[in-house]
């Protein structure tokens, strides 16, 4: 599973997911108001920092 969900793949899934949400709204599969819920979920699940590693707590 780690190999499949490496940072490079998660970045790709992030882009595809965000674009897919826009397409779903365009074709009336999702109401526009629902993006306020779906986009943060996608960000939380697939967010990868530019460096490619998991987010770290700098504190």
PDBQT receptor file of N, H, CA, C and O in Angstrom, charges set to zero:
ATOM      1  N   UNK A   1       0.830  -1.196   0.000  1.00  0.00    +0.000 N 
ATOM      2  CA  UNK A   1       0.000   0.000   0.000  1.00  0.00    +0.000 C 
ATOM      3  C   UNK A   1       0.872   1.257   0.000  1.00  0.00    +0.000 C 
ATOM      4  O   UNK A   1       0.546   2.244  -0.660  1.00  0.00    +0.000 OA
ATOM      5  N   UNK A   2       1.992   1.217   0.749  1.00  0.00    +0.000 N 
ATOM      6  H   UNK A   2       2.257   0.415   1.285  1.00  0.00    +0.000 HD
ATOM      7  CA  UNK A   2       2.880   2.382   0.791  1.00  0.00    +0.000 C 
ATOM      8  C   UNK A   2       3.387   2.734  -0.600  1.00  0.00    +0.000 C 
ATOM      9  O   UNK A   2       3.510   3.906  -0.956  1.00  0.00    +0.000 OA
ATOM     10  N   UNK A   3       3.677   1.704  -1.372  1.00  0.00    +0.000 N 
ATOM     11  H   UNK A   3       3.578   0.752  -1.083  1.00  0.00    +0.000 HD
ATOM     12  CA  UNK A   3       4.206   1.924  -2.726  1.00  0.00    +0.000 C 
ATOM     13  C   UNK A   3       3.167   2.597  -3.619  1.00  0.00    +0.000 C 
ATOM     14  O   UNK A   3       3.502   3.450  -4.441  1.00  0.00    +0.000 OA
ATOM     15  N   UNK A   4       1.927   2.213  -3.454  1.00  0.00    +0.000 N 
ATOM     16  H   UNK A   4       1.654   1.520  -2.786  1.00  0.00    +0.000 HD
ATOM     17  CA  UNK A   4       0.859   2.778  -4.282  1.00  0.00    +0.000 C 
ATOM     18  C   UNK A   4       0.549   4.210  -3.870  1.00  0.00    +0.000 C 
ATOM     19  O   UNK A   4       0.316   5.060  -4.731  1.00  0.00    +0.000 OA
ATOM     20  N   UNK A   5       0.541   4.493  -2.575  1.00  0.00    +0.000 N 
ATOM     21  H   UNK A   5       0.730   3.803  -1.876  1.00  0.00    +0.000 HD
ATOM     22  CA  UNK A   5       0.177   5.825  -2.098  1.00  0.00    +0.000 C 
ATOM     23  C   UNK A   5       1.407   6.651  -1.702  1.00  0.00    +0.000 C 
ATOM     24  O   UNK A   5       1.398   7.349  -0.688  1.00  0.00    +0.000 OA
ATOM     25  N   UNK A   6       2.452   6.561  -2.508  1.00  0.00    +0.000 N 
ATOM     26  H   UNK A   6       2.460   5.995  -3.332  1.00  0.00    +0.000 HD
ATOM     27  CA  UNK A   6       3.630   7.380  -2.240  1.00  0.00    +0.000 C 
ATOM     28  C   UNK A   6       3.307   8.842  -2.550  1.00  0.00    +0.000 C 
ATOM     29  O   UNK A   6       2.282   9.114  -3.175  1.00  0.00    +0.000 OA
ATOM     30  N   UNK A   7       4.142   9.783  -2.135  1.00  0.00    +0.000 N 
ATOM     31  H   UNK A   7       4.974   9.562  -1.627  1.00  0.00    +0.000 HD
ATOM     32  CA  UNK A   7       3.832  11.207  -2.329  1.00  0.00    +0.000 C 
ATOM     33  C   UNK A   7       3.551  11.604  -3.780  1.00  0.00    +0.000 C 
ATOM     34  O   UNK A   7       2.681  12.437  -4.036  1.00  0.00    +0.000 OA
ATOM     35  N   UNK A   8       4.269  11.023  -4.715  1.00  0.00    +0.000 N 
ATOM     36  H   UNK A   8       4.976  10.347  -4.507  1.00  0.00    +0.000 HD
ATOM     37  CA  UNK A   8       4.057  11.368  -6.132  1.00  0.00    +0.000 C 
ATOM     38  C   UNK A   8       2.649  10.971  -6.581  1.00  0.00    +0.000 C 
ATOM     39  O   UNK A   8       1.972  11.736  -7.268  1.00  0.00    +0.000 OA
ATOM     40  N   UNK A   9       2.217   9.785  -6.194  1.00  0.00    +0.000 N 
ATOM     41  H   UNK A   9       2.766   9.163  -5.636  1.00  0.00    +0.000 HD
ATOM     42  CA  UNK A   9       0.872   9.311  -6.567  1.00  0.00    +0.000 C 
ATOM     43  C   UNK A   9      -0.192  10.145  -5.865  1.00  0.00    +0.000 C 
ATOM     44  O   UNK A   9      -1.206  10.493  -6.472  1.00  0.00    +0.000 OA
ATOM     45  N   UNK A  10       0.031  10.473  -4.582  1.00  0.00    +0.000 N 
ATOM     46  H   UNK A  10       0.854  10.191  -4.090  1.00  0.00    +0.000 HD
ATOM     47  CA  UNK A  10      -0.948  11.292  -3.856  1.00  0.00    +0.000 C 
ATOM     48  C   UNK A  10      -1.078  12.672  -4.478  1.00  0.00    +0.000 C 
ATOM     49  O   UNK A  10      -2.183  13.210  -4.552  1.00  0.00    +0.000 OA
ATOM     50  N   UNK A  11       0.031  13.259  -4.928  1.00  0.00    +0.000 N 
ATOM     51  H   UNK A  11       0.929  12.823  -4.867  1.00  0.00    +0.000 HD
ATOM     52  CA  UNK A  11      -0.053  14.561  -5.609  1.00  0.00    +0.000 C 
ATOM     53  C   UNK A  11      -0.895  14.442  -6.874  1.00  0.00    +0.000 C 
ATOM     54  O   UNK A  11      -1.716  15.313  -7.158  1.00  0.00    +0.000 OA
ATOM     55  N   UNK A  12      -0.697  13.372  -7.630  1.00  0.00    +0.000 N 
ATOM     56  H   UNK A  12      -0.030  12.663  -7.400  1.00  0.00    +0.000 HD
ATOM     57  CA  UNK A  12      -1.467  13.166  -8.857  1.00  0.00    +0.000 C 
ATOM     58  C   UNK A  12      -2.947  12.980  -8.519  1.00  0.00    +0.000 C 
ATOM     59  O   UNK A  12      -3.808  13.583  -9.158  1.00  0.00    +0.000 OA
ATOM     60  N   UNK A  13      -3.245  12.147  -7.514  1.00  0.00    +0.000 N 
ATOM     61  H   UNK A  13      -2.545  11.657  -6.995  1.00  0.00    +0.000 HD
ATOM     62  CA  UNK A  13      -4.636  11.934  -7.104  1.00  0.00    +0.000 C 
ATOM     63  C   UNK A  13      -5.290  13.225  -6.629  1.00  0.00    +0.000 C 
ATOM     64  O   UNK A  13      -6.472  13.459  -6.881  1.00  0.00    +0.000 OA
ATOM     65  N   UNK A  14      -4.523  14.057  -5.944  1.00  0.00    +0.000 N 
ATOM     66  H   UNK A  14      -3.563  13.868  -5.739  1.00  0.00    +0.000 HD
ATOM     67  CA  UNK A  14      -5.029  15.348  -5.474  1.00  0.00    +0.000 C 
ATOM     68  C   UNK A  14      -5.498  16.187  -6.659  1.00  0.00    +0.000 C 
ATOM     69  O   UNK A  14      -6.620  16.692  -6.656  1.00  0.00    +0.000 OA
ATOM     70  N   UNK A  15      -4.656  16.336  -7.659  1.00  0.00    +0.000 N 
ATOM     71  H   UNK A  15      -3.744  15.926  -7.662  1.00  0.00    +0.000 HD
ATOM     72  CA  UNK A  15      -5.022  17.126  -8.843  1.00  0.00    +0.000 C 
ATOM     73  C   UNK A  15      -6.221  16.564  -9.570  1.00  0.00    +0.000 C 
ATOM     74  O   UNK A  15      -7.119  17.307  -9.964  1.00  0.00    +0.000 OA
ATOM     75  N   UNK A  16      -6.240  15.263  -9.748  1.00  0.00    +0.000 N 
ATOM     76  H   UNK A  16      -5.510  14.660  -9.427  1.00  0.00    +0.000 HD
ATOM     77  CA  UNK A  16      -7.356  14.620 -10.449  1.00  0.00    +0.000 C 
ATOM     78  C   UNK A  16      -8.642  14.748  -9.638  1.00  0.00    +0.000 C 
ATOM     79  O   UNK A  16      -9.712  14.981 -10.201  1.00  0.00    +0.000 OA
ATOM     80  N   UNK A  17      -8.542  14.598  -8.333  1.00  0.00    +0.000 N 
ATOM     81  H   UNK A  17      -7.673  14.409  -7.876  1.00  0.00    +0.000 HD
ATOM     82  CA  UNK A  17      -9.732  14.690  -7.482  1.00  0.00    +0.000 C 
ATOM     83  C   UNK A  17     -10.339  16.079  -7.505  1.00  0.00    +0.000 C 
ATOM     84  O   UNK A  17     -11.556  16.224  -7.627  1.00  0.00    +0.000 OA
ATOM     85  N   UNK A  18      -9.501  17.104  -7.390  1.00  0.00    +0.000 N 
ATOM     86  H   UNK A  18      -8.512  16.987  -7.292  1.00  0.00    +0.000 HD
ATOM     87  CA  UNK A  18     -10.005  18.476  -7.409  1.00  0.00    +0.000 C 
ATOM     88  C   UNK A  18     -10.653  18.782  -8.759  1.00  0.00    +0.000 C 
ATOM     89  O   UNK A  18     -11.725  19.384  -8.815  1.00  0.00    +0.000 OA
ATOM     90  N   UNK A  19     -10.003  18.368  -9.842  1.00  0.00    +0.000 N 
ATOM     91  H   UNK A  19      -9.132  17.879  -9.797  1.00  0.00    +0.000 HD
ATOM     92  CA  UNK A  19     -10.587  18.578 -11.175  1.00  0.00    +0.000 C 
ATOM     93  C   UNK A  19     -11.891  17.803 -11.318  1.00  0.00    +0.000 C 
ATOM     94  O   UNK A  19     -12.856  18.306 -11.893  1.00  0.00    +0.000 OA
ATOM     95  N   UNK A  20     -11.922  16.590 -10.800  1.00  0.00    +0.000 N 
ATOM     96  H   UNK A  20     -11.138  16.180 -10.333  1.00  0.00    +0.000 HD
ATOM     97  CA  UNK A  20     -13.126  15.769 -10.875  1.00  0.00    +0.000 C 
ATOM     98  C   UNK A  20     -14.299  16.378 -10.135  1.00  0.00    +0.000 C 
ATOM     99  O   UNK A  20     -15.445  16.258 -10.569  1.00  0.00    +0.000 OA
ATOM    100  N   UNK A  21     -14.017  17.031  -9.023  1.00  0.00    +0.000 N 
ATOM    101  H   UNK A  21     -13.086  17.128  -8.671  1.00  0.00    +0.000 HD
ATOM    102  CA  UNK A  21     -15.093  17.705  -8.294  1.00  0.00    +0.000 C 
ATOM    103  C   UNK A  21     -15.690  18.829  -9.135  1.00  0.00    +0.000 C 
ATOM    104  O   UNK A  21     -16.907  19.018  -9.153  1.00  0.00    +0.000 OA
ATOM    105  N   UNK A  22     -14.842  19.564  -9.821  1.00  0.00    +0.000 N 
ATOM    106  H   UNK A  22     -13.854  19.410  -9.807  1.00  0.00    +0.000 HD
ATOM    107  CA  UNK A  22     -15.341  20.620 -10.709  1.00  0.00    +0.000 C 
ATOM    108  C   UNK A  22     -16.206  20.063 -11.826  1.00  0.00    +0.000 C 
ATOM    109  O   UNK A  22     -17.241  20.638 -12.162  1.00  0.00    +0.000 OA
ATOM    110  N   UNK A  23     -15.785  18.956 -12.395  1.00  0.00    +0.000 N 
ATOM    111  H   UNK A  23     -14.944  18.489 -12.122  1.00  0.00    +0.000 HD
ATOM    112  CA  UNK A  23     -16.571  18.307 -13.455  1.00  0.00    +0.000 C 
ATOM    113  C   UNK A  23     -17.903  17.806 -12.900  1.00  0.00    +0.000 C 
ATOM    114  O   UNK A  23     -18.937  17.929 -13.557  1.00  0.00    +0.000 OA
ATOM    115  N   UNK A  24     -17.881  17.250 -11.704  1.00  0.00    +0.000 N 
ATOM    116  H   UNK A  24     -17.041  17.150 -11.170  1.00  0.00    +0.000 HD
ATOM    117  CA  UNK A  24     -19.114  16.762 -11.089  1.00  0.00    +0.000 C 
ATOM    118  C   UNK A  24     -20.111  17.893 -10.862  1.00  0.00    +0.000 C 
ATOM    119  O   UNK A  24     -21.315  17.703 -11.033  1.00  0.00    +0.000 OA
ATOM    120  N   UNK A  25     -19.622  19.054 -10.483  1.00  0.00    +0.000 N 
ATOM    121  H   UNK A  25     -18.644  19.209 -10.344  1.00  0.00    +0.000 HD
ATOM    122  CA  UNK A  25     -20.515  20.210 -10.317  1.00  0.00    +0.000 C 
ATOM    123  C   UNK A  25     -21.044  20.655 -11.674  1.00  0.00    +0.000 C 
ATOM    124  O   UNK A  25     -22.233  20.944 -11.806  1.00  0.00    +0.000 OA
ATOM    125  N   UNK A  26     -20.181  20.714 -12.683  1.00  0.00    +0.000 N 
ATOM    126  H   UNK A  26     -19.215  20.479 -12.575  1.00  0.00    +0.000 HD
ATOM    127  CA  UNK A  26     -20.593  21.138 -14.022  1.00  0.00    +0.000 C 
ATOM    128  C   UNK A  26     -21.725  20.263 -14.558  1.00  0.00    +0.000 C 
ATOM    129  O   UNK A  26     -22.667  20.768 -15.168  1.00  0.00    +0.000 OA
ATOM    130  N   UNK A  27     -21.633  18.956 -14.332  1.00  0.00    +0.000 N 
ATOM    131  H   UNK A  27     -20.867  18.546 -13.836  1.00  0.00    +0.000 HD
ATOM    132  CA  UNK A  27     -22.654  18.031 -14.828  1.00  0.00    +0.000 C 
ATOM    133  C   UNK A  27     -23.784  17.797 -13.823  1.00  0.00    +0.000 C 
ATOM    134  O   UNK A  27     -24.556  16.849 -13.964  1.00  0.00    +0.000 OA
ATOM    135  N   UNK A  28     -23.877  18.653 -12.820  1.00  0.00    +0.000 N 
ATOM    136  H   UNK A  28     -23.249  19.423 -12.705  1.00  0.00    +0.000 HD
ATOM    137  CA  UNK A  28     -24.947  18.591 -11.821  1.00  0.00    +0.000 C 
ATOM    138  C   UNK A  28     -24.986  17.273 -11.049  1.00  0.00    +0.000 C 
ATOM    139  O   UNK A  28     -26.054  16.827 -10.627  1.00  0.00    +0.000 OA
ATOM    140  N   UNK A  29     -23.838  16.662 -10.868  1.00  0.00    +0.000 N 
ATOM    141  H   UNK A  29     -22.971  17.024 -11.210  1.00  0.00    +0.000 HD
ATOM    142  CA  UNK A  29     -23.767  15.464 -10.037  1.00  0.00    +0.000 C 
ATOM    143  C   UNK A  29     -23.601  15.848  -8.565  1.00  0.00    +0.000 C 
ATOM    144  O   UNK A  29     -23.976  15.092  -7.669  1.00  0.00    +0.000 OA
ATOM    145  N   UNK A  30     -23.034  17.030  -8.332  1.00  0.00    +0.000 N 
ATOM    146  H   UNK A  30     -22.730  17.644  -9.060  1.00  0.00    +0.000 HD
ATOM    147  CA  UNK A  30     -22.869  17.585  -6.986  1.00  0.00    +0.000 C 
ATOM    148  C   UNK A  30     -23.350  19.031  -6.999  1.00  0.00    +0.000 C 
ATOM    149  O   UNK A  30     -23.119  19.744  -7.975  1.00  0.00    +0.000 OA
ATOM    150  N   UNK A  31     -24.003  19.469  -5.952  1.00  0.00    +0.000 N 
ATOM    151  H   UNK A  31     -24.190  18.890  -5.159  1.00  0.00    +0.000 HD
ATOM    152  CA  UNK A  31     -24.352  20.894  -5.883  1.00  0.00    +0.000 C 
ATOM    153  C   UNK A  31     -23.089  21.709  -5.578  1.00  0.00    +0.000 C 
ATOM    154  O   UNK A  31     -22.222  21.239  -4.841  1.00  0.00    +0.000 OA
ATOM    155  N   UNK A  32     -22.973  22.910  -6.129  1.00  0.00    +0.000 N 
ATOM    156  H   UNK A  32     -23.677  23.291  -6.728  1.00  0.00    +0.000 HD
ATOM    157  CA  UNK A  32     -21.781  23.730  -5.894  1.00  0.00    +0.000 C 
ATOM    158  C   UNK A  32     -21.472  23.951  -4.415  1.00  0.00    +0.000 C 
ATOM    159  O   UNK A  32     -20.307  24.045  -4.030  1.00  0.00    +0.000 OA
ATOM    160  N   UNK A  33     -22.510  24.034  -3.589  1.00  0.00    +0.000 N 
ATOM    161  H   UNK A  33     -23.457  23.958  -3.902  1.00  0.00    +0.000 HD
ATOM    162  CA  UNK A  33     -22.306  24.269  -2.159  1.00  0.00    +0.000 C 
ATOM    163  C   UNK A  33     -21.550  23.115  -1.493  1.00  0.00    +0.000 C 
ATOM    164  O   UNK A  33     -20.897  23.313  -0.468  1.00  0.00    +0.000 OA
ATOM    165  N   UNK A  34     -21.635  21.926  -2.065  1.00  0.00    +0.000 N 
ATOM    166  H   UNK A  34     -22.165  21.765  -2.898  1.00  0.00    +0.000 HD
ATOM    167  CA  UNK A  34     -20.986  20.772  -1.454  1.00  0.00    +0.000 C 
ATOM    168  C   UNK A  34     -19.463  20.802  -1.589  1.00  0.00    +0.000 C 
ATOM    169  O   UNK A  34     -18.768  20.069  -0.886  1.00  0.00    +0.000 OA
ATOM    170  N   UNK A  35     -18.943  21.634  -2.475  1.00  0.00    +0.000 N 
ATOM    171  H   UNK A  35     -19.508  22.230  -3.046  1.00  0.00    +0.000 HD
ATOM    172  CA  UNK A  35     -17.486  21.730  -2.622  1.00  0.00    +0.000 C 
ATOM    173  C   UNK A  35     -16.832  22.219  -1.333  1.00  0.00    +0.000 C 
ATOM    174  O   UNK A  35     -15.673  21.902  -1.063  1.00  0.00    +0.000 OA
ATOM    175  N   UNK A  36     -17.569  22.985  -0.544  1.00  0.00    +0.000 N 
ATOM    176  H   UNK A  36     -18.510  23.242  -0.764  1.00  0.00    +0.000 HD
ATOM    177  CA  UNK A  36     -17.033  23.468   0.731  1.00  0.00    +0.000 C 
ATOM    178  C   UNK A  36     -16.758  22.308   1.693  1.00  0.00    +0.000 C 
ATOM    179  O   UNK A  36     -16.012  22.471   2.659  1.00  0.00    +0.000 OA
ATOM    180  N   UNK A  37     -17.344  21.162   1.441  1.00  0.00    +0.000 N 
ATOM    181  H   UNK A  37     -17.950  21.030   0.656  1.00  0.00    +0.000 HD
ATOM    182  CA  UNK A  37     -17.103  19.979   2.266  1.00  0.00    +0.000 C 
ATOM    183  C   UNK A  37     -16.109  19.027   1.591  1.00  0.00    +0.000 C 
ATOM    184  O   UNK A  37     -15.222  18.484   2.250  1.00  0.00    +0.000 OA
ATOM    185  N   UNK A  38     -16.256  18.831   0.292  1.00  0.00    +0.000 N 
ATOM    186  H   UNK A  38     -16.976  19.272  -0.244  1.00  0.00    +0.000 HD
ATOM    187  CA  UNK A  38     -15.430  17.859  -0.421  1.00  0.00    +0.000 C 
ATOM    188  C   UNK A  38     -13.981  18.292  -0.596  1.00  0.00    +0.000 C 
ATOM    189  O   UNK A  38     -13.071  17.480  -0.426  1.00  0.00    +0.000 OA
ATOM    190  N   UNK A  39     -13.753  19.551  -0.930  1.00  0.00    +0.000 N 
ATOM    191  H   UNK A  39     -14.492  20.211  -1.068  1.00  0.00    +0.000 HD
ATOM    192  CA  UNK A  39     -12.374  20.007  -1.167  1.00  0.00    +0.000 C 
ATOM    193  C   UNK A  39     -11.514  19.874   0.090  1.00  0.00    +0.000 C 
ATOM    194  O   UNK A  39     -10.406  19.346  -0.005  1.00  0.00    +0.000 OA
ATOM    195  N   UNK A  40     -11.966  20.324   1.257  1.00  0.00    +0.000 N 
ATOM    196  H   UNK A  40     -12.866  20.753   1.333  1.00  0.00    +0.000 HD
ATOM    197  CA  UNK A  40     -11.129  20.121   2.447  1.00  0.00    +0.000 C 
ATOM    198  C   UNK A  40     -10.873  18.640   2.756  1.00  0.00    +0.000 C 
ATOM    199  O   UNK A  40      -9.809  18.287   3.264  1.00  0.00    +0.000 OA
ATOM    200  N   UNK A  41     -11.838  17.788   2.454  1.00  0.00    +0.000 N 
ATOM    201  H   UNK A  41     -12.703  18.076   2.042  1.00  0.00    +0.000 HD
ATOM    202  CA  UNK A  41     -11.637  16.358   2.677  1.00  0.00    +0.000 C 
ATOM    203  C   UNK A  41     -10.518  15.828   1.779  1.00  0.00    +0.000 C 
ATOM    204  O   UNK A  41      -9.638  15.101   2.241  1.00  0.00    +0.000 OA
ATOM    205  N   UNK A  42     -10.554  16.190   0.513  1.00  0.00    +0.000 N 
ATOM    206  H   UNK A  42     -11.269  16.780   0.138  1.00  0.00    +0.000 HD
ATOM    207  CA  UNK A  42      -9.507  15.763  -0.419  1.00  0.00    +0.000 C 
ATOM    208  C   UNK A  42      -8.149  16.304   0.026  1.00  0.00    +0.000 C 
ATOM    209  O   UNK A  42      -7.152  15.582  -0.002  1.00  0.00    +0.000 OA
ATOM    210  N   UNK A  43      -8.111  17.562   0.433  1.00  0.00    +0.000 N 
ATOM    211  H   UNK A  43      -8.921  18.148   0.456  1.00  0.00    +0.000 HD
ATOM    212  CA  UNK A  43      -6.861  18.163   0.900  1.00  0.00    +0.000 C 
ATOM    213  C   UNK A  43      -6.333  17.413   2.111  1.00  0.00    +0.000 C 
ATOM    214  O   UNK A  43      -5.141  17.115   2.184  1.00  0.00    +0.000 OA
ATOM    215  N   UNK A  44      -7.199  17.107   3.055  1.00  0.00    +0.000 N 
ATOM    216  H   UNK A  44      -8.168  17.348   2.996  1.00  0.00    +0.000 HD
ATOM    217  CA  UNK A  44      -6.768  16.419   4.271  1.00  0.00    +0.000 C 
ATOM    218  C   UNK A  44      -6.275  15.002   3.979  1.00  0.00    +0.000 C 
ATOM    219  O   UNK A  44      -5.310  14.547   4.592  1.00  0.00    +0.000 OA
ATOM    220  N   UNK A  45      -6.915  14.314   3.067  1.00  0.00    +0.000 N 
ATOM    221  H   UNK A  45      -7.700  14.683   2.569  1.00  0.00    +0.000 HD
ATOM    222  CA  UNK A  45      -6.534  12.938   2.764  1.00  0.00    +0.000 C 
ATOM    223  C   UNK A  45      -5.284  12.827   1.903  1.00  0.00    +0.000 C 
ATOM    224  O   UNK A  45      -4.488  11.906   2.086  1.00  0.00    +0.000 OA
ATOM    225  N   UNK A  46      -5.101  13.753   0.966  1.00  0.00    +0.000 N 
ATOM    226  H   UNK A  46      -5.748  14.501   0.818  1.00  0.00    +0.000 HD
ATOM    227  CA  UNK A  46      -4.037  13.587  -0.017  1.00  0.00    +0.000 C 
ATOM    228  C   UNK A  46      -2.940  14.638   0.043  1.00  0.00    +0.000 C 
ATOM    229  O   UNK A  46      -2.015  14.602  -0.769  1.00  0.00    +0.000 OA
ATOM    230  N   UNK A  47      -3.018  15.565   0.976  1.00  0.00    +0.000 N 
ATOM    231  H   UNK A  47      -3.769  15.594   1.636  1.00  0.00    +0.000 HD
ATOM    232  CA  UNK A  47      -2.036  16.645   1.035  1.00  0.00    +0.000 C 
ATOM    233  C   UNK A  47      -0.617  16.113   1.233  1.00  0.00    +0.000 C 
ATOM    234  O   UNK A  47      -0.359  15.304   2.124  1.00  0.00    +0.000 OA
ATOM    235  N   UNK A  48       0.287  16.583   0.388  1.00  0.00    +0.000 N 
ATOM    236  H   UNK A  48       0.077  17.240  -0.336  1.00  0.00    +0.000 HD
ATOM    237  CA  UNK A  48       1.696  16.227   0.471  1.00  0.00    +0.000 C 
ATOM    238  C   UNK A  48       2.501  17.511   0.316  1.00  0.00    +0.000 C 
ATOM    239  O   UNK A  48       2.294  18.248  -0.647  1.00  0.00    +0.000 OA
ATOM    240  N   UNK A  49       3.420  17.797   1.247  1.00  0.00    +0.000 N 
ATOM    241  H   UNK A  49       3.589  17.197   2.030  1.00  0.00    +0.000 HD
ATOM    242  CA  UNK A  49       4.243  18.992   1.095  1.00  0.00    +0.000 C 
ATOM    243  C   UNK A  49       5.121  18.906  -0.156  1.00  0.00    +0.000 C 
ATOM    244  O   UNK A  49       5.344  17.824  -0.698  1.00  0.00    +0.000 OA
ATOM    245  N   UNK A  50       5.606  20.045  -0.597  1.00  0.00    +0.000 N 
ATOM    246  H   UNK A  50       5.425  20.925  -0.156  1.00  0.00    +0.000 HD
ATOM    247  CA  UNK A  50       6.436  20.096  -1.797  1.00  0.00    +0.000 C 
ATOM    248  C   UNK A  50       7.658  19.184  -1.690  1.00  0.00    +0.000 C 
ATOM    249  O   UNK A  50       8.107  18.629  -2.692  1.00  0.00    +0.000 OA
ATOM    250  N   UNK A  51       8.193  19.029  -0.487  1.00  0.00    +0.000 N 
ATOM    251  H   UNK A  51       7.828  19.480   0.328  1.00  0.00    +0.000 HD
ATOM    252  CA  UNK A  51       9.373  18.202  -0.288  1.00  0.00    +0.000 C 
ATOM    253  C   UNK A  51       9.087  16.725  -0.506  1.00  0.00    +0.000 C 
ATOM    254  O   UNK A  51      10.014  15.944  -0.722  1.00  0.00    +0.000 OA
ATOM    255  N   UNK A  52       7.817  16.326  -0.455  1.00  0.00    +0.000 N 
ATOM    256  H   UNK A  52       7.064  16.960  -0.280  1.00  0.00    +0.000 HD
ATOM    257  CA  UNK A  52       7.439  14.961  -0.755  1.00  0.00    +0.000 C 
ATOM    258  C   UNK A  52       7.260  14.054   0.451  1.00  0.00    +0.000 C 
ATOM    259  O   UNK A  52       6.770  12.935   0.297  1.00  0.00    +0.000 OA
ATOM    260  N   UNK A  53       7.635  14.487   1.634  1.00  0.00    +0.000 N 
ATOM    261  H   UNK A  53       8.034  15.396   1.759  1.00  0.00    +0.000 HD
ATOM    262  CA  UNK A  53       7.462  13.669   2.823  1.00  0.00    +0.000 C 
ATOM    263  C   UNK A  53       6.170  13.981   3.519  1.00  0.00    +0.000 C 
ATOM    264  O   UNK A  53       5.450  14.896   3.119  1.00  0.00    +0.000 OA
ATOM    265  N   UNK A  54       5.865  13.235   4.554  1.00  0.00    +0.000 N 
ATOM    266  H   UNK A  54       6.450  12.492   4.879  1.00  0.00    +0.000 HD
ATOM    267  CA  UNK A  54       4.648  13.530   5.309  1.00  0.00    +0.000 C 
ATOM    268  C   UNK A  54       4.795  14.834   6.060  1.00  0.00    +0.000 C 
ATOM    269  O   UNK A  54       5.911  15.206   6.422  1.00  0.00    +0.000 OA
ATOM    270  N   UNK A  55       3.699  15.545   6.307  1.00  0.00    +0.000 N 
ATOM    271  H   UNK A  55       2.792  15.243   6.012  1.00  0.00    +0.000 HD
ATOM    272  CA  UNK A  55       3.780  16.781   7.074  1.00  0.00    +0.000 C 
ATOM    273  C   UNK A  55       4.371  16.506   8.460  1.00  0.00    +0.000 C 
ATOM    274  O   UNK A  55       4.072  15.485   9.079  1.00  0.00    +0.000 OA
ATOM    275  N   UNK A  56       5.208  17.424   8.935  1.00  0.00    +0.000 N 
ATOM    276  H   UNK A  56       5.450  18.254   8.432  1.00  0.00    +0.000 HD
ATOM    277  CA  UNK A  56       5.801  17.263  10.251  1.00  0.00    +0.000 C 
ATOM    278  C   UNK A  56       5.397  18.410  11.146  1.00  0.00    +0.000 C 
ATOM    279  O   UNK A  56       5.052  19.493  10.672  1.00  0.00    +0.000 OA
ATOM    280  N   UNK A  57       5.440  18.171  12.436  1.00  0.00    +0.000 N 
ATOM    281  H   UNK A  57       5.720  17.292  12.821  1.00  0.00    +0.000 HD
ATOM    282  CA  UNK A  57       5.128  19.213  13.415  1.00  0.00    +0.000 C 
ATOM    283  C   UNK A  57       6.428  19.917  13.764  1.00  0.00    +0.000 C 
ATOM    284  O   UNK A  57       7.287  19.344  14.436  1.00  0.00    +0.000 OA
ATOM    285  N   UNK A  58       6.579  21.157  13.313  1.00  0.00    +0.000 N 
ATOM    286  H   UNK A  58       5.882  21.623  12.768  1.00  0.00    +0.000 HD
ATOM    287  CA  UNK A  58       7.817  21.912  13.543  1.00  0.00    +0.000 C 
ATOM    288  C   UNK A  58       7.925  22.444  14.953  1.00  0.00    +0.000 C 
ATOM    289  O   UNK A  58       8.962  22.997  15.319  1.00  0.00    +0.000 OA
ATOM    290  N   UNK A  59       6.881  22.294  15.762  1.00  0.00    +0.000 N 
ATOM    291  H   UNK A  59       6.038  21.845  15.465  1.00  0.00    +0.000 HD
ATOM    292  CA  UNK A  59       6.851  22.858  17.094  1.00  0.00    +0.000 C 
ATOM    293  C   UNK A  59       7.487  21.983  18.066  1.00  0.00    +0.000 C 
ATOM    294  O   UNK A  59       7.546  22.315  19.250  1.00  0.00    +0.000 OA
TER     295      UNK A  59
